[in-house]
Amino acid sequence: MTKRVAMLGEQSRFIAEALAERGYTVTQLGLTDLPAQLIASRPDIVFNALTSTAGRDGRVQGLLELVGVPYTHSGVLASALAANRHQAKIMLRAAGLPVTDHILVDRAEAARGHQMAPPYVVKPIMAGSSEPAILAGRSDERPKRLLAADWRGGEEVMLERFVPGRTLDVVVMGGIALGVSEVIVKENGPELATPAAISPNIYEKLQKMSLKAHETLGCRGVTRTRFRYNDQASGDTGLVCLAVDTQPELSPGAVVPVQAGYAGHRLSELVAWMVEDASCNR
């Protein structure tokens, strides 16, 4: 019997096409009055492709648990932990993973004066916020954006010590680290170098750290763990784990399909695996 997959998310077109290629029946759902839509459509599985805070902080996952519809990606607790940058770093640090120093401050105080010696990065505490990170790189800089009337990043923000170096991503799929990609910023936007041009020892270390981060937060399905790597530091001392993304982007060219392709999996195979892996009680 063909499984009925209900799609949630902005990137659903790419995923719907890939699932249709594998023979699934796909419908689109929205967040507005989601319970009624679930009752009306009665899907076998919900493919949660939401990348905003609403789809990654455990609320949608909790609703799907209540109505008993299996879903993709991580469960309620892992999603909530990973989405809260502060709580995630507490968990990762306790597991022995290297994370950068950070503090939580009122956004007005952060805008008025440095609460941490620059350079540092200002981030909304919740991942998936529409507000991007702000770099305060000099002593005469102030993150004035925090005082804007249309600020949507919450009344408390996270100040995180800036870590110099290269940005590296590792995708974990079903307990396997697929590879390591470097995110290279160019004038026309970021580009991915897969596999990253790093030593075999660092490559393997990143894969092991990503698996540990995935397991520490209790993640399921597919995740992306982001690192900074200062290759001028001795050995692996320049590695810092920045975040675990439980709802990574799946559009063509994004790191998940790129690393899946590097590991020999087409996009249609990747998303079909995610559908078959879907469950409640994740």
C-alpha positions in Angstrom: 0.0 0.0 0.0 1.3 3.4 -0.9 2.1 5.6 2.1 0.5 9.0 2.3 3.1 11.6 3.3 2.0 15.0 4.5 4.6 17.8 4.0 5.3 20.6 6.4 7.8 23.2 5.4 9.1 25.9 3.0 11.4 23.4 1.2 8.7 20.9 0.6 8.7 21.2 -3.2 12.1 19.5 -3.6 11.2 16.8 -1.1 7.7 16.2 -2.6 9.2 15.7 -6.1 11.8 13.3 -4.7 9.2 11.3 -2.8 6.8 11.2 -5.7 9.7 9.7 -7.7 9.8 6.9 -5.1 6.0 6.3 -5.4 4.7 8.1 -2.3 1.5 10.0 -2.3 2.3 13.5 -1.1 0.1 16.3 0.2 0.9 19.8 1.6 0.0 21.0 5.1 0.3 24.4 6.7 0.9 25.4 10.3 -2.5 27.3 10.5 -5.0 25.0 12.3 -2.6 22.0 11.9 -4.7 19.6 14.1 -7.8 20.0 11.9 -5.7 19.4 8.8 -4.2 16.3 10.2 -7.7 14.9 11.1 -9.0 15.7 7.6 -6.0 14.4 5.6 -5.2 11.4 7.9 -1.6 11.0 6.6 0.5 7.9 7.4 3.6 10.1 8.0 4.4 13.8 8.4 7.6 14.9 6.8 8.7 17.9 8.9 10.7 20.1 6.6 10.2 23.2 8.6 13.5 25.1 9.2 12.0 27.9 11.3 11.8 27.9 15.1 8.2 26.7 14.9 9.2 23.4 13.4 12.3 22.7 15.3 11.7 23.5 19.0 9.5 20.5 19.9 6.0 22.1 19.6 5.1 20.5 16.3 6.7 17.3 17.4 4.6 17.3 20.5 1.4 17.8 18.6 2.2 14.9 16.3 2.9 12.7 19.3 -0.5 13.7 20.8 -2.4 12.8 17.6 -0.2 9.7 17.0 1.1 10.5 13.6 4.7 9.3 12.9 7.1 12.0 11.8 10.6 12.5 10.5 13.7 14.1 12.2 14.2 14.3 15.9 11.7 14.0 18.7 10.3 16.4 21.2 13.1 16.6 23.7 16.0 16.5 21.3 14.4 19.1 19.1 13.8 21.4 22.0 17.3 21.0 23.4 19.0 21.6 20.0 16.8 24.6 19.3 17.8 26.3 22.5 21.4 27.2 21.9 22.1 27.8 25.6 20.8 24.4 26.7 22.4 22.6 23.8 25.8 24.0 24.8 25.4 22.9 28.4 24.6 19.4 27.2 27.5 19.3 24.7 30.0 20.7 27.2 28.9 18.1 29.8 29.6 15.4 27.2 33.1 16.6 26.8 32.7 18.3 23.4 34.5 21.6 22.9 32.2 24.6 22.9 32.9 28.3 23.0 32.2 30.5 26.0 28.9 32.3 26.1 26.6 34.4 28.4 23.0 35.3 28.3 22.1 39.0 28.6 19.2 41.4 28.1 19.1 42.6 24.5 19.0 46.3 25.6 22.1 45.9 27.7 23.9 44.1 24.9 23.0 47.0 22.6 24.2 49.7 25.0 27.6 48.3 25.8 29.9 45.3 25.5 29.0 42.6 28.0 31.9 40.5 26.7 35.3 41.6 25.3 35.1 41.7 21.4 35.2 39.9 19.1 32.0 38.1 19.9 28.8 37.0 18.2 25.3 37.9 19.3 22.6 35.3 18.6 19.0 34.8 19.4 18.8 32.0 22.0 16.4 30.0 19.8 17.7 28.5 16.6 15.5 29.1 13.5 14.8 32.7 14.4 14.5 35.1 11.5 17.2 37.2 13.1 20.8 36.4 11.9 23.8 36.4 14.1 25.6 39.7 14.7 29.3 40.0 14.8 30.7 42.6 17.2 34.3 42.6 16.1 35.7 45.9 17.5 35.7 47.8 20.7 33.8 50.7 19.1 31.1 48.5 17.6 27.7 48.1 19.2 25.0 45.6 17.9 22.5 48.4 17.3 20.1 46.0 15.5 19.1 44.7 18.9 17.3 48.0 19.6 15.3 47.9 16.3 11.5 48.0 16.7 11.1 45.0 14.5 13.6 42.8 16.4 12.2 39.3 16.6 15.0 37.4 18.4 13.6 37.6 22.0 14.3 39.8 25.0 17.3 37.8 26.0 20.2 37.1 23.7 23.3 34.9 23.7 26.8 36.5 23.4 29.3 33.9 22.2 33.0 34.3 22.0 34.0 34.5 18.3 36.1 31.6 17.1 38.4 32.3 14.2 39.0 29.7 11.5 37.2 27.6 9.0 33.5 26.6 9.1 33.0 22.8 8.8 29.7 20.8 8.6 29.1 17.1 9.3 25.9 15.3 8.4 24.8 12.4 10.5 22.2 10.0 8.9 21.0 7.1 11.0 24.0 6.9 13.2 26.5 7.3 10.4 28.6 10.5 9.8 28.4 10.9 6.0 31.3 13.3 5.5 32.8 16.7 6.2 32.2 19.8 4.1 33.8 23.2 4.4 31.6 26.2 4.0 33.6 28.8 2.0 32.2 32.3 1.8 32.6 34.0 -1.6 31.2 37.2 -3.1 28.3 35.4 -4.7 27.5 33.5 -1.5 28.7 30.5 0.4 30.0 27.4 -1.4 30.6 23.9 -0.2 33.8 22.0 -0.6 33.1 18.3 -0.1 35.1 16.5 1.2 36.8 19.3 3.1 40.5 19.7 2.5 41.7 18.8 6.0 44.0 16.2 7.5 42.6 12.6 7.8 43.0 12.8 11.6 40.9 16.0 11.9 38.3 14.6 9.4 37.9 11.5 11.5 37.8 13.5 14.7 35.0 15.7 13.3 32.9 12.6 12.4 33.3 11.1 15.8 32.4 14.5 17.5 29.3 14.8 15.3 28.1 11.4 16.2 28.6 12.2 19.9 26.8 15.5 19.6 23.9 13.7 17.8 23.7 11.0 20.5 24.2 13.4 23.4 21.1 15.4 22.5 19.1 12.3 21.7 18.7 13.1 18.0 17.1 10.9 15.4 17.0 10.9 11.6 19.3 13.4 9.9 21.2 16.2 11.6 24.0 18.7 10.7 26.6 19.6 13.2 28.6 22.8 12.6 32.2 23.4 13.8 34.8 26.0 13.6 38.4 24.9 13.0 41.4 27.1 13.7 44.0 25.1 11.7 46.8 27.3 13.1 46.2 25.7 16.6 48.1 22.6 17.7 46.6 19.2 16.8 42.8 19.2 17.3 42.8 22.0 19.9 41.4 24.4 17.3 38.1 22.5 17.0 34.9 24.0 18.5 31.4 22.6 18.2 29.0 25.4 17.4 25.6 23.8 17.1 23.5 20.8 16.1 20.8 21.4 13.6 17.9 18.9 13.8 16.1 20.4 10.8 18.8 21.0 8.2 18.0 22.3 4.8 17.3 19.6 2.2 17.2 21.7 -1.0 19.6 20.8 -3.8 23.1 22.2 -3.1 22.6 22.2 0.7 25.0 20.3 2.8 22.7 17.3 3.6 22.0 16.3 -0.1 25.6 17.1 -1.0 27.0 14.8 1.6 24.4 12.2 1.0 25.4 12.3 -2.7 29.1 12.0 -1.7 28.2 8.9 0.3 26.3 7.5 -2.7 22.7 8.3 -1.9 20.4 10.2 -4.3 18.0 12.8 -2.9 15.1 10.5 -3.5 16.8 7.7 -1.6 17.7 10.1 1.3 14.1 11.3 1.8 12.6 7.8 1.3 14.9 6.6 4.0 13.7 9.5 6.3 10.1 8.5 5.6 10.7 4.8 6.4 12.6 5.9 9.6 9.7 8.1 10.8 8.0 7.2 14.0 6.4 8.5 17.2 8.2 8.3 20.6 11.4 9.6 19.0 
